Amino acid sequence: MSESAFQEYLKENKVDENTIEVYLASISEYEKFLQKENLTLETVNPNRLVEYTEYLVSKDKELVLTFLRALINYANFTKKFDFIVKAIDIAESFNAMENLYERVAEKHGEKTRDEIFKDLIVPPLGIHPEKKPEFTKIILKRMEEKLGEEKTIDLLSPCLHGRPPDDIEGDKKKLKELGIDDFLKWKHDLSVQRLEKHRDDGTLEFAQYVDDEVVEFIRKDQSILGGIREGNIIYQNKIPYQIKKFLEAQDDNEKRFHICYCPWIRGAIKDGTEDEVSKHFCHCSAGWFKLYWDKIFDKPVKAEPIKTALYGDHICKIAIHVPEDEMKKYVKEN
């Protein structure tokens, strides 16, 4: 690591001095770990990143999040984006089960929470993502047995891990100006433009590489990163988690594995044990859309998974049921 150059990069990106020191120390510790096998940040295969995060878990699990943040900054600095792909793979939805633990207590009391989580340890951030579904299988089974399916769905939606901030006020203004159908097309067009820029700049869209094939796949389907309205329902398809790998995959399980964002179930799809995971867990994914539309319409919508990788499909399709009176406000007659 070129420490001085990395330090300057962090300063230019408005990282405070204390955090810079922490990041430099964190990357330096990783370098020392790699040196045990005569590896460096330049020569290590990013696929082995989880070996180090699991080592950190065994040492002090509180170190993992700081390290991953430091590494993502370092990867952006050096343009070694494979590290970012793997870091996101490890960190995606890491807090979902801790949030579920708190949500059960809030809605049904600590006694019920403790009964459901009895003798279980929530897998911490840093362990291999494909180890997580075993926990999911058990906790969902217990929830459904204790609370029933309806209350389990209520706990899973809205999304357990939240979503980054959206420009809600800007989108509300645009929705009012365009009407719902043109608004959905506008959102899709903006997304295609963003993907084109990633393709041209050689940068990542979240955890995925973008090329012409990816851009065209999205361009042809407005329901991905946009939406299609039918009556008072908006249908939205998720962009596959690893879209390039999804497009290249031949095996059905592998294809569905690359669609799914959620590490709490993705490994079960890969090893063919997804039938042991409650299908209701995909209401968490639907809830990611609900969080957005609830704010856009200033009233709750119902978000329902229609097709998902967990269900056996090659797309994750979500139906957003908007109150009829609310939708009428934004439907413009041709």
C-alpha positions in Angstrom: 0.0 0.0 0.0 1.2 3.5 -0.9 0.2 4.9 2.5 0.9 8.6 1.7 -1.0 8.5 -1.6 -4.0 6.6 0.0 -4.0 9.1 2.9 -4.1 12.0 0.4 -7.0 10.3 -1.5 -9.0 10.1 1.8 -8.3 13.7 2.6 -9.5 14.7 -0.9 -12.7 12.8 -0.2 -13.4 14.7 3.0 -12.6 11.8 5.4 -11.8 13.1 8.8 -8.3 12.7 10.3 -9.3 10.2 13.0 -11.1 7.9 10.5 -8.1 8.2 8.1 -5.8 6.9 10.9 -8.2 4.0 11.6 -8.5 3.1 7.9 -4.7 3.2 7.4 -4.2 1.0 10.4 -6.9 -1.4 9.3 -5.4 -1.9 5.8 -1.9 -2.2 7.3 -3.2 -5.1 9.5 -4.6 -6.8 6.5 -1.3 -6.5 4.7 0.4 -8.2 7.7 -2.1 -11.0 7.5 -1.4 -11.5 3.8 2.4 -11.5 4.3 2.1 -14.8 6.2 1.5 -16.4 2.8 3.8 -14.1 0.9 0.9 -12.2 -0.6 0.2 -8.5 -1.0 -2.8 -6.4 -1.8 -1.7 -6.5 -5.4 -1.3 -10.3 -5.6 -4.1 -11.7 -3.4 -7.2 -13.1 -5.0 -10.1 -11.0 -3.8 -12.2 -14.2 -3.5 -10.1 -14.9 -0.5 -11.2 -11.8 1.3 -13.7 -13.7 3.5 -10.8 -15.7 5.0 -9.6 -12.5 6.6 -13.0 -11.3 7.7 -13.6 -14.7 9.4 -10.2 -14.3 11.1 -11.4 -10.9 12.4 -14.6 -12.4 13.6 -12.6 -14.9 15.7 -10.4 -12.1 17.0 -12.9 -9.2 17.5 -16.0 -9.1 15.4 -16.3 -5.3 16.0 -13.3 -4.8 13.7 -15.0 -6.2 10.6 -17.2 -3.3 9.6 -14.4 -0.7 9.9 -12.1 -3.0 7.9 -14.6 -3.4 5.1 -15.2 0.4 4.9 -11.5 0.9 4.8 -11.1 -1.7 2.1 -13.8 -0.2 -0.1 -12.1 3.1 0.1 -8.8 1.5 -0.8 -10.4 -0.4 -3.7 -11.9 2.8 -5.1 -8.5 4.5 -4.7 -6.6 1.7 -6.6 -9.5 0.8 -9.0 -9.4 -2.7 -7.7 -13.1 -3.1 -7.9 -13.1 -6.9 -7.4 -12.4 -6.1 -3.7 -15.6 -4.0 -3.6 -17.7 -6.9 -5.2 -16.4 -9.2 -2.5 -16.8 -6.7 0.3 -20.4 -6.1 -0.6 -21.0 -9.9 -0.9 -19.9 -10.1 2.8 -21.6 -7.0 4.1 -24.9 -7.0 2.2 -27.9 -7.1 4.6 -25.5 -7.8 7.5 -27.8 -6.2 10.1 -31.1 -7.9 8.9 -31.3 -10.6 11.6 -30.3 -8.2 14.4 -33.1 -5.9 13.3 -35.5 -8.8 13.2 -34.4 -9.7 16.8 -35.4 -6.1 17.9 -38.5 -6.0 15.8 -39.9 -9.2 17.3 -39.5 -7.7 20.8 -41.1 -4.4 19.8 -44.2 -6.1 18.3 -44.6 -9.2 20.4 -42.6 -8.7 23.5 -39.2 -9.8 24.8 -40.5 -13.1 26.2 -41.7 -14.1 22.7 -38.5 -12.9 21.1 -36.4 -14.9 23.6 -38.4 -18.0 22.9 -37.9 -17.7 19.2 -34.2 -16.9 19.3 -33.5 -19.4 22.2 -30.0 -21.0 21.9 -29.4 -19.3 18.6 -26.5 -16.9 17.8 -27.1 -14.5 15.0 -24.3 -15.0 12.5 -22.0 -11.9 12.7 -20.8 -9.7 9.9 -17.7 -11.2 8.5 -18.5 -14.9 8.3 -18.9 -16.5 4.9 -22.3 -15.4 3.4 -23.2 -18.9 2.3 -23.2 -20.1 6.0 -26.1 -17.8 6.8 -29.1 -19.6 5.4 -28.9 -22.3 8.0 -29.8 -19.7 10.6 -32.6 -18.4 8.4 -34.2 -21.8 8.0 -34.4 -22.2 11.8 -35.5 -18.7 12.7 -38.3 -18.5 10.1 -39.7 -21.9 11.0 -39.8 -20.9 14.7 -41.5 -17.6 13.9 -44.2 -19.2 11.8 -44.8 -21.9 14.4 -45.0 -19.3 17.2 -46.7 -16.4 15.5 -48.3 -17.7 12.3 -47.7 -16.8 8.7 -49.5 -13.4 8.7 -47.6 -12.0 11.7 -44.3 -13.4 10.3 -45.0 -11.5 7.0 -45.8 -8.4 9.0 -42.4 -8.6 10.7 -40.5 -9.1 7.5 -42.1 -6.1 5.7 -41.0 -3.4 5.6 -37.4 -4.5 4.7 -35.2 -5.7 7.6 -32.1 -3.8 6.4 -33.6 -0.6 5.1 -32.4 1.3 1.9 -30.1 4.2 1.2 -31.7 7.7 1.2 -33.8 8.5 -1.9 -34.5 11.9 -3.4 -38.1 11.7 -2.2 -39.0 15.3 -2.5 -37.5 15.5 -6.0 -39.3 12.4 -7.1 -42.6 13.6 -5.7 -42.3 16.8 -7.7 -41.4 14.8 -10.9 -44.3 12.4 -10.3 -46.8 15.3 -10.0 -45.4 16.9 -13.2 -45.2 13.7 -15.4 -47.9 11.5 -14.0 -47.3 7.9 -12.9 -46.7 6.2 -16.3 -44.2 8.8 -17.6 -42.6 9.0 -14.2 -41.9 5.2 -14.3 -40.4 5.6 -17.8 -38.3 8.6 -16.6 -36.9 6.5 -13.7 -36.0 3.7 -16.1 -34.4 6.1 -18.6 -32.3 7.7 -15.8 -31.2 4.2 -14.7 -30.1 3.3 -18.2 -28.1 6.5 -18.4 -26.4 5.7 -15.1 -25.5 2.2 -16.3 -24.1 3.6 -19.6 -21.9 5.9 -17.5 -20.7 3.0 -15.4 -20.0 1.0 -18.6 -18.1 3.9 -20.1 -16.1 4.8 -16.9 -15.4 1.1 -16.0 -17.0 1.5 -12.6 -19.5 -0.6 -10.7 -23.3 -0.5 -10.4 -23.5 -1.5 -6.7 -21.7 -4.9 -6.8 -21.7 -5.6 -10.5 -19.8 -4.9 -13.6 -21.6 -3.2 -16.5 -21.0 -3.8 -20.3 -23.1 -3.5 -23.4 -25.0 -6.7 -22.8 -26.0 -5.5 -19.3 -27.1 -2.1 -20.6 -29.2 -3.6 -23.3 -30.8 -6.2 -21.0 -32.0 -3.3 -18.7 -32.9 -1.0 -21.6 -35.3 -3.6 -23.0 -37.2 -4.0 -19.8 -38.8 -0.9 -18.2 -39.9 -2.9 -15.2 -36.2 -3.2 -14.1 -35.1 0.0 -12.4 -38.3 1.6 -13.5 -41.7 0.0 -13.4 -44.9 -0.8 -15.3 -48.3 0.2 -14.1 -51.4 -1.9 -14.5 -54.5 -0.3 -12.9 -53.5 0.6 -9.4 -50.6 -1.9 -9.3 -47.0 -1.0 -10.1 -44.9 -4.0 -11.2 -41.1 -3.7 -10.6 -38.4 -6.3 -11.3 -35.2 -6.2 -9.4 -32.0 -5.9 -11.4 -30.1 -9.2 -10.8 -27.5 -9.0 -8.0 -24.7 -10.2 -10.2 -26.3 -9.5 -13.6 -23.3 -10.3 -15.8 -22.8 -13.7 -14.1 -26.6 -14.2 -14.3 -26.6 -13.6 -18.0 -23.6 -16.0 -18.5 -24.8 -18.8 -16.2 -26.2 -22.0 -17.8 -27.2 -23.9 -14.7 -30.6 -23.1 -13.2 -29.4 -22.9 -9.6 -26.4 -20.8 -10.5 -28.6 -18.5 -12.5 -31.0 -18.0 -9.6 -28.0 -17.7 -7.2 -26.8 -14.7 -9.1 -30.2 -13.1 -9.2 -30.7 -13.0 -5.4 -29.3 -10.2 -3.3 -29.9 -11.8 0.1 -27.0 -13.7 1.8 -29.5 -15.0 4.3 -31.0 -17.3 1.6 -28.7 -17.2 -1.5 -26.4 -20.0 -0.3 -29.5 -22.3 0.0 -30.3 -21.6 -3.6 -26.8 -22.6 -4.6 -26.8 -25.9 -2.7 -30.4 -26.8 -3.6 -31.8 -26.6 -0.1 -34.0 -23.5 -0.7 -37.2 -25.5 -0.1 -36.1 -25.5 3.6 -36.4 -21.7 3.7 -39.8 -20.2 4.2 -41.0 -18.4 1.0 -42.3 -15.6 3.1 -38.8 -14.3 3.6 -39.0 -12.6 0.2 -41.5 -10.1 1.8 -38.3 -8.5 3.2 -37.2 -7.9 -0.4 -40.6 -6.5 -1.4 -40.4 -4.3 1.7 -37.3 -2.6 0.1 -39.7 -1.2 -2.5 -42.4 -0.5 0.0 -40.0 1.9 1.9 -39.8 4.0 -1.2 -43.4 4.1 -2.3 -44.8 4.7 1.2 -42.9 8.0 1.2 -43.7 8.9 -2.4 -47.5 8.5 -1.8 -47.4 9.6 1.9 -49.5 6.6 2.8 -48.8 2.8 3.1 -48.8 0.6 0.1 -48.8 -3.2 0.0 -45.7 -4.7 -1.6 -46.0 -8.3 -2.6 -43.4 -10.7 -4.1 -44.8 -12.3 -7.2 -41.8 -14.1 -8.6 -38.4 -14.6 -6.9 -35.3 -16.7 -7.2 -36.4 -18.4 -4.0 -39.7 -19.4 -5.6 -37.7 -20.9 -8.5 -38.0 -18.0 -11.0 -35.4 -16.2 -13.1 -36.5 -12.8 -12.0 -37.6 -11.1 -8.7 -40.9 -9.4 -9.5 -42.6 -7.2 -6.9 -46.2 -5.9 -7.1 -46.8 -2.5 -5.5 -50.5 -2.2 -4.6 -51.3 1.6 -4.4 -54.6 2.7 -2.9 -57.0 3.3 -5.8 -57.9 6.9 -4.8 -54.2 7.8 -4.5 -53.3 6.3 -7.9 -56.0 8.2 -9.7 -54.3 11.5 -8.7 -51.3 10.6 -10.9 -52.9 8.8 -13.9 -52.9 11.2 -16.9 -55.3 10.5 -19.8 -53.7 10.3 -23.2 
